[in-house]
């Protein structure tokens, strides 16, 4: 707002130290801080009141009109996007008339999807079972190899 740099703040602090004195300087800075806080609060309240008044006066509608006039293609595309968003949220693809062709096709596709999901789940379970069997076989082979390499306690050599 005032664009004060560090050097300006240093000069203000030195002048305040000389004029006010070191005893009263903390009190002065505390009061200045309170005053700045009140001023910011009043500015925030004023800004929100002005925005509310602008909303009530229809300034947003005028701004939309100006945007449409300055960029009609962009405004048209915004309208198309809004309409598409409303259409996708309003249409539920799972609710069709069961007697219509679309409903029959949707039911067939849902049944086919269930079959595909079931066969995929079955294949995954079979693959996991094979992997588990392979892992068990490898573990048993490694265990058998360890048992054959155990040292003989009588001679001190491996058998």
N, C-alpha and C positions, 0 to 999 in steps of 0.2 A: 504494500500500500504506500508506504513512505519511502521504500527502497533505501534503508539504512544499512551500511556496511559495518564491519568490525571497527574500523578506524573512527567512524562517526559515533558509534556507541561508546568507544573508549573515551573520546573527547567529552561526550555528555556525562559519562560517569565521573571523570576527573573534575569537571565543572561542578557537578552536584556535590562531590566530596568537599570541594573548597567552599561552596556557598552554604550548604546545609550543615556540614560537619559530620565527623565519623560516628557520633553518638546517635543522631537522628536519621542517618541514611537508611538503615534497615526499615524503619517505620515509613519513611517516604517511599521506598521501593514497594513495600507491602500495599500502601494506599494506591500507588500507581497501578499495581497489578490488579487490585480490586476494581479500579476505575476502567481499566482496559477490559476486564472480564464482563463488566456491566455493559460497556459499549458494544462488545461483540454479541452479547445476548440480545441487546436491542436491535442490532443490525440483522441478526438471524430472524428475530420476530418480525421485523419490517419486511424482510425478503419473503418470508413465508406468507405474510398477509398480502403482499403484492402478487405473488403467484396464485394465491387463492382467488383474488379479485380478477386476475386475468383469466382464470379458468371459468369463473362465473360469467364474465363478459363475452366469452366465446373467442378469445384470442387464438386458442389452439385450432379452432375451425378455420379461422382466417389464415393461419400459418399453413394448414393443410391445403387450402385453396391456392395459396401462393406457390407452394411446392408443386402442386398439380400443374399450375400455369407455367412454371419455369421448367419442369421436366415431366411432360405428359406421359412419356413412355415408361419412366420409372414409377410414376403413380399408378399407371395401368397394371404394371407388373406386381406392384404391392397389392392391388385389388385382387389380382389373380391368385397370388400367394395366400391372401386371407381367405378367399373362397375355397381354395383347395384344402387349406387347413381345417376349415369348418366342415367340408365334405368328408374328409377322412375321419374326423372325430365323430360325425353324425352317423356314418355308415358302419354297421357292424357286419363283417363278412360271414360271421357264423349264423346270422339270422336271415335265412331265405325261406320262401314259401316251399314246403317240401314237395308239393305237387307240380311246381314249375320245373322247366328244364334246368334252370340254374340250380334249383334246390336238389334235383336228382343228381346233377353233375357234382355238386358240392358234397353230397353224401357219398358218391362213389369215390371221390378224391380223398375224403376223410377216411374211408375204409381202406383204401390203398395205402394211405400214409400210415395207418395203424399196422398193416401187414408189414410194411417196410421197416417200421420201427421195431416190431417184434422180431423179424428175421435178423436185423442188425444187432439187437440185444442178444439173441441166441448165439450168433456168430462170435460176438465179443466174449460171451461167457465161455464158449468152447475154446476160443483162443487163449483165454486166461487159464483155463483148466490144463490145456496142453503145455503152456509155459510153466505152470506149477509142477506138472509131472516131469518136465525136462529138468527143472531146478532140483526136484527131489532126486532124480536119477543122478545128476551131477554131484549132489551132496553125498549120496550113498557111495558113488565111485571114489570121491575124494576121501571119505571116511575109510573105505576098504583099503585104499592106497596107504593111508596113514597106519592102519592096523598091520599091514604087511611089512612096513618099514620100522616097526618098533624094535628097539635093541634087545638082544638075547642077554639075559642076566648071568647066564652061566659062563659064556665065553667072552662077553663084552663086545661082540660083533652083531651086526644087523643080519637078520635072516631074510 
